[in-house]
Amino acid sequence: MTTHTRPPEINARIQRLVQAISAIPVAPNVADACSNISNAVRVAEKAESKPWKIDPLTAKEVKNYPDGSVRVPQIGHWLYIHSNGAFGILDLWSDTIVMSKAGSNGIAFYKPT
């Protein structure tokens, strides 16, 4: 099995994004959570020559789950957002949730099935 490692500058950039996203307020729904996350990424990436961004919920790659949750794919990560605004970010390289936040109703994030 091949082990992939990211360059240190990419790891630092990801950590900066995780810090920015962890500071956003809790949200009551998918749209508000996605908007808050997108805004945090936009601010954290403003100094980059090729800034990363979060795809809109209308993108064809977004998967909708029966319970109202969504999965927004990113390069190397999947962003899951529940209908209650809870979210988690899955690192596809390590298959771990690198950060999560409960929704405004206090219900914690869990990976939808």
C-alpha positions as CSV (number, residue, x, y, z in Angstrom):
1,M,0.0,0.0,0.0
2,T,1.3,3.4,-1.0
3,T,1.5,6.0,1.8
4,H,0.9,9.6,0.6
5,T,2.1,12.6,2.5
6,R,1.2,16.2,1.9
7,P,3.9,18.8,1.6
8,P,4.4,20.9,4.8
9,E,3.1,24.0,3.2
10,I,-0.2,22.3,2.3
11,N,-0.5,20.9,5.8
12,A,0.0,24.3,7.3
13,R,-2.6,25.7,4.9
14,I,-5.1,23.0,5.9
15,Q,-4.5,23.7,9.6
16,R,-5.1,27.5,9.0
17,L,-8.4,26.6,7.3
18,V,-9.4,24.3,10.2
19,Q,-8.7,27.0,12.7
20,A,-10.7,29.5,10.7
21,I,-13.6,27.1,10.3
22,S,-13.6,26.1,14.0
23,A,-14.2,29.7,15.0
24,I,-17.4,30.1,13.0
25,P,-20.7,30.3,14.9
26,V,-23.0,27.3,15.1
27,A,-25.7,27.3,12.4
28,P,-29.3,26.1,12.4
29,N,-29.3,24.5,8.9
30,V,-27.3,23.3,5.9
31,A,-27.4,26.6,4.0
32,D,-26.2,28.8,6.9
33,A,-23.5,26.3,7.9
34,C,-22.2,26.1,4.3
35,S,-22.3,29.9,4.0
36,N,-20.4,30.3,7.3
37,I,-17.8,27.8,6.3
38,S,-17.4,29.3,2.8
39,N,-16.9,32.8,4.3
40,A,-14.3,31.5,6.8
41,V,-12.4,29.8,3.9
42,R,-12.6,32.9,1.8
43,V,-11.1,35.0,4.6
44,A,-8.4,32.5,5.4
45,E,-7.4,32.1,1.8
46,K,-7.4,35.8,0.8
47,A,-3.6,36.0,0.6
48,E,-3.2,32.9,-1.6
49,S,-2.6,33.3,-5.3
50,K,-4.9,30.4,-6.1
51,P,-7.4,30.4,-3.2
52,W,-9.3,27.3,-2.2
53,K,-13.1,27.6,-2.0
54,I,-16.1,25.6,-0.9
55,D,-18.4,24.5,-3.8
56,P,-21.9,25.8,-3.7
57,L,-24.7,23.4,-2.5
58,T,-26.1,23.5,-6.1
59,A,-22.9,21.9,-7.5
60,K,-23.6,18.6,-9.3
61,E,-21.0,16.9,-7.1
62,V,-22.9,17.6,-3.9
63,K,-24.5,14.4,-2.6
64,N,-27.9,14.9,-0.8
65,Y,-28.9,12.3,1.8
66,P,-32.5,11.4,2.7
67,D,-32.3,13.0,6.1
68,G,-31.5,16.4,4.6
69,S,-27.7,16.1,5.1
70,V,-25.3,16.9,2.3
71,R,-21.7,15.9,1.3
72,V,-19.7,18.6,-0.4
73,P,-16.6,17.1,-2.0
74,Q,-13.3,19.0,-1.9
75,I,-9.9,18.0,-3.1
76,G,-8.7,15.6,-0.4
77,H,-11.6,16.2,1.9
78,W,-15.4,15.8,2.2
79,L,-17.5,18.3,4.0
80,Y,-20.6,16.8,5.6
81,I,-23.3,19.1,6.8
82,H,-26.5,17.9,8.6
83,S,-29.9,19.5,8.3
84,N,-29.4,20.9,11.9
85,G,-26.2,22.8,10.8
86,A,-23.8,20.3,12.4
87,F,-20.8,19.6,10.2
88,G,-17.7,17.5,10.0
89,I,-14.7,17.5,7.6
90,L,-13.4,14.1,6.6
91,D,-9.7,13.9,5.4
92,L,-9.7,11.4,2.6
93,W,-6.0,10.7,3.0
94,S,-6.3,9.5,6.6
95,D,-10.0,8.7,6.7
96,T,-10.4,10.7,9.8
97,I,-12.7,13.6,10.8
98,V,-10.3,16.5,11.2
99,M,-12.9,18.7,12.8
100,S,-16.6,18.8,13.6
101,K,-19.1,21.1,15.2
102,A,-22.6,20.5,16.6
103,G,-25.6,22.2,15.2
104,S,-27.4,25.1,16.9
105,N,-29.7,22.6,18.6
106,G,-26.7,21.1,20.3
107,I,-26.8,17.8,18.5
108,A,-23.3,16.7,17.6
109,F,-22.0,15.8,14.2
110,Y,-22.1,12.2,13.0
111,K,-21.3,10.9,9.5
112,P,-24.5,10.3,7.5
113,T,-25.1,7.0,5.8
